[in-house]
Amino acid sequence: MRRAAVFIPLAIFLALAAVFYFRIGGDHTVVPSALINKPAPMLALSALDGANTPTLDPASFKGFVTVVNVWASWCAPCRAEHPFLVRLAKDKRIRVTGINYKDQPATALRFLAQLGNPFAAIGVDAAGRAAIEWGVYGVPETFLVGRDGLIKFKQVGPITAENFPRMLAEIEKALAN
């Protein structure tokens, strides 16, 4: 009996370790969002002066499959993911839009001048209020909004070569609906 009692703490430890492993492991860029299949936040944002793009108005999402990327010029992962946004913008079936998060307009414009502007519309979120409405954890984050105005997918962190195929698959699903 005493011998079996020695193994009880070990069994409890192994059970807890398994729970932590399965809860913490996996793809950390796909975070369940309470906003999936909910309407995109209806918060119109002023345009980035000098970017030659219109304001970001979520009312314009209706009827289009729209990629909404939250970015900033001071964000190194935003710079790394930018070529993927440029590639997405070449697909005329979708609209790529951006929310410029807590950035200086001059540095945001320099960022776009250096890397190209893939955005059909850019909204400025100087205070971070829009990011709260969208449920943003940090930049970059990317949302996919369907033609019905509902959020279909959320990518936390940068778009990379590893997760780009998943983004394309989600876009194709949204286009099929």
C-alpha positions as CSV (number, residue, x, y, z in Angstrom):
1,M,0.0,0.0,0.0
2,R,2.8,2.4,0.9
3,R,4.5,1.6,-2.4
4,A,1.4,2.6,-4.3
5,A,1.2,5.8,-2.4
6,V,4.6,6.8,-3.6
7,F,3.4,6.8,-7.2
8,I,0.3,8.9,-6.6
9,P,2.2,12.3,-6.7
10,L,4.1,11.1,-9.8
11,A,0.8,10.2,-11.5
12,I,-0.7,13.6,-10.6
13,F,2.4,15.4,-11.9
14,L,2.3,13.4,-15.2
15,A,-1.4,14.2,-15.6
16,L,-0.8,17.9,-15.0
17,A,2.2,17.9,-17.4
18,A,0.0,16.3,-20.1
19,V,-2.7,18.9,-19.6
20,F,-0.2,21.8,-19.9
21,Y,1.5,20.3,-22.9
22,F,-1.7,19.9,-24.9
23,R,-3.1,23.3,-23.8
24,I,0.1,25.2,-24.5
25,G,1.4,23.3,-27.5
26,G,0.1,23.8,-31.0
27,D,-0.1,26.8,-33.4
28,H,0.0,30.0,-31.3
29,T,-0.7,32.2,-34.3
30,V,-4.3,30.9,-34.6
31,V,-6.0,32.3,-31.5
32,P,-9.7,31.6,-31.1
33,S,-11.5,35.0,-31.3
34,A,-14.9,35.9,-29.9
35,L,-15.3,37.9,-33.1
36,I,-15.2,35.0,-35.5
37,N,-18.5,35.0,-37.4
38,K,-19.4,38.3,-35.8
39,P,-19.7,41.6,-37.7
40,A,-16.5,43.5,-38.2
41,P,-16.4,46.5,-35.8
42,M,-18.2,49.5,-37.4
43,L,-15.6,52.0,-36.5
44,A,-14.6,54.3,-39.4
45,L,-11.1,55.6,-39.2
46,S,-9.6,58.7,-40.8
47,A,-7.2,58.1,-43.7
48,L,-3.4,58.3,-43.4
49,D,-2.7,61.7,-44.8
50,G,-0.3,61.5,-47.8
51,A,-0.9,57.8,-48.5
52,N,-3.4,58.5,-51.3
53,T,-5.9,55.9,-50.0
54,P,-9.4,56.5,-48.7
55,T,-10.4,56.2,-45.1
56,L,-11.1,52.8,-43.7
57,D,-14.9,52.5,-43.4
58,P,-16.1,49.0,-42.4
59,A,-19.4,49.7,-44.2
60,S,-17.4,49.3,-47.4
61,F,-16.6,45.6,-46.5
62,K,-20.1,44.5,-47.5
63,G,-19.9,42.7,-50.9
64,F,-16.1,42.2,-50.8
65,V,-13.8,39.7,-49.2
66,T,-11.5,42.0,-47.3
67,V,-8.1,41.4,-45.6
68,V,-7.7,43.9,-42.7
69,N,-4.1,44.1,-41.5
70,V,-3.1,45.9,-38.3
71,W,0.4,47.2,-38.7
72,A,2.9,49.9,-37.7
73,S,6.2,51.2,-39.1
74,W,8.0,50.5,-35.8
75,C,7.0,46.9,-35.9
76,A,9.8,44.6,-37.2
77,P,7.4,41.6,-37.9
78,C,5.2,44.0,-39.9
79,R,8.2,44.7,-42.2
80,A,8.8,40.9,-42.6
81,E,5.2,40.1,-43.5
82,H,4.8,43.1,-45.9
83,P,5.8,41.1,-49.1
84,F,2.9,38.7,-48.4
85,L,0.4,41.6,-48.2
86,V,1.8,42.9,-51.5
87,R,1.2,39.5,-53.0
88,L,-2.4,39.4,-51.6
89,A,-3.1,42.8,-53.0
90,K,-2.4,41.5,-56.5
91,D,-5.4,39.3,-56.3
92,K,-8.2,41.4,-57.6
93,R,-10.9,39.2,-56.0
94,I,-10.1,40.6,-52.6
95,R,-9.4,44.0,-51.0
96,V,-6.4,44.5,-48.7
97,T,-6.9,47.2,-46.1
98,G,-4.8,48.4,-43.2
99,I,-5.1,49.8,-39.7
100,N,-2.0,51.9,-38.9
101,Y,-1.6,51.4,-35.1
102,K,-0.2,54.0,-32.8
103,D,2.3,55.3,-35.4
104,Q,3.7,58.6,-36.6
105,P,2.2,59.5,-40.0
106,A,5.6,60.5,-41.4
107,T,7.3,57.1,-40.5
108,A,4.2,55.2,-41.7
109,L,4.5,57.0,-45.0
110,R,8.2,56.2,-45.2
111,F,7.5,52.6,-44.5
112,L,5.0,52.4,-47.4
113,A,7.4,54.3,-49.7
114,Q,10.1,51.8,-49.0
115,L,8.1,48.6,-49.2
116,G,5.1,49.6,-51.4
117,N,1.5,50.3,-50.5
118,P,-0.7,47.2,-50.8
119,F,-3.6,48.8,-49.1
120,A,-6.8,49.9,-50.9
121,A,-7.7,51.9,-47.7
122,I,-5.8,52.8,-44.6
123,G,-7.3,53.9,-41.3
124,V,-5.3,55.6,-38.6
125,D,-5.6,54.2,-35.1
126,A,-3.5,56.8,-33.2
127,A,-5.0,56.1,-29.8
128,G,-5.4,52.3,-30.1
129,R,-9.3,52.4,-29.8
130,A,-9.9,50.5,-33.1
131,A,-7.4,47.8,-32.0
132,I,-9.4,47.2,-28.9
133,E,-12.7,47.0,-30.9
134,W,-11.0,44.4,-33.2
135,G,-9.6,42.4,-30.3
136,V,-6.0,42.9,-31.3
137,Y,-3.4,41.4,-29.0
138,G,-0.5,43.2,-30.7
139,V,0.8,44.1,-34.1
140,P,0.8,42.6,-36.6
141,E,-2.6,40.9,-36.8
142,T,-4.6,40.1,-39.8
143,F,-8.4,39.6,-40.1
144,L,-10.4,38.2,-43.0
145,V,-13.8,39.7,-43.4
146,G,-16.3,38.0,-45.7
147,R,-18.7,39.6,-48.2
148,D,-21.4,39.5,-45.5
149,G,-19.3,41.8,-43.2
150,L,-18.5,39.0,-40.8
151,I,-15.0,38.2,-39.5
152,K,-14.1,34.8,-40.9
153,F,-10.5,34.3,-39.7
154,K,-7.9,35.9,-37.5
155,Q,-4.1,35.6,-37.8
156,V,-2.1,36.6,-34.8
157,G,1.4,37.6,-35.5
158,P,3.0,38.1,-38.9
159,I,2.0,36.3,-42.1
160,T,5.0,34.0,-42.9
161,A,5.9,31.4,-45.5
162,E,4.7,28.8,-43.0
163,N,1.2,30.2,-42.4
164,F,0.6,31.9,-45.8
165,P,-0.9,28.8,-47.3
166,R,-3.5,28.7,-44.5
167,M,-4.3,32.4,-45.2
168,L,-4.8,31.6,-48.8
169,A,-7.1,28.6,-48.0
170,E,-9.2,30.9,-45.7
171,I,-9.4,33.5,-48.4
172,E,-10.6,30.8,-50.9
173,K,-13.2,29.6,-48.4
174,A,-14.5,33.2,-48.0
175,L,-14.6,33.7,-51.7
176,A,-16.6,30.5,-52.2
177,N,-19.4,31.8,-49.9
